[in-house]
């Protein structure tokens, strides 16, 4: 017993070192998408985003497990009535469902990212996806500025950024232009980093995006000053902080495998 007692600190040290080396790394990413027809049709202009949690160890990216959640807010009918003044029931589409929806009218799809995000942004995005999936918001293509219980696809995604309100994401941009602007403002506000996006191509590969016709783009500098949209009149999005909502993964990519998207 005495010998074992003397060896105990050494055993504890070895277990600690082993535990550190085997500890999993968790990385979070965001990709913003936009779709539109070549002759711009507002009914087919759409903004959506995927949020990815990657869990693994080290720099063997094929060994990471990916959980993909998509925020794609559309009318439950799938028919965007641009000039409708009455809010309607919405539905949060999966990434494949959204690509299928865009393909019906031969709409092009572009993406910005994947960008690395922090855990706080990830949790905010997941909560917002849960809010959409639990029907706590209504859909309207031209949503009211003040009534943030009603939202379109643009403000569904931009609501992840708690720094800026709707005035920072005006509806002078739709489709790919709106999606690019969201990526630019998120980078400007420090939610993600444009400089690092080129280093995460493995996320696209594991998700199956590299095998599709989705065009990869890089954000520019946000054209509006960072403080625009902040303050008491910023019409911030409803957060539903007390709501217990669950978000369902769009799909999961197991270690050693890749997902196959169709577009």
Secondary structure as GFF3:
##gff-version 3
##sequence-region A 1 263
A	DSSP	alpha_helix	2	22	.	.	.	ID=ss1
A	DSSP	beta_strand	25	36	.	.	.	ID=ss2
A	DSSP	three_ten_helix	42	44	.	.	.	ID=ss3
A	DSSP	beta_strand	46	56	.	.	.	ID=ss4
A	DSSP	three_ten_helix	61	63	.	.	.	ID=ss5
A	DSSP	beta_strand	65	71	.	.	.	ID=ss6
A	DSSP	beta_strand	73	75	.	.	.	ID=ss7
A	DSSP	beta_strand	90	92	.	.	.	ID=ss8
A	DSSP	alpha_helix	95	104	.	.	.	ID=ss9
A	DSSP	beta_strand	108	117	.	.	.	ID=ss10
A	DSSP	alpha_helix	119	133	.	.	.	ID=ss11
A	DSSP	beta_strand	138	139	.	.	.	ID=ss12
A	DSSP	beta_strand	150	151	.	.	.	ID=ss13
A	DSSP	alpha_helix	153	158	.	.	.	ID=ss14
A	DSSP	three_ten_helix	166	169	.	.	.	ID=ss15
A	DSSP	alpha_helix	175	188	.	.	.	ID=ss16
A	DSSP	three_ten_helix	194	200	.	.	.	ID=ss17
A	DSSP	alpha_helix	201	207	.	.	.	ID=ss18
A	DSSP	three_ten_helix	209	211	.	.	.	ID=ss19
A	DSSP	beta_strand	215	217	.	.	.	ID=ss20
A	DSSP	beta_strand	251	253	.	.	.	ID=ss21
###
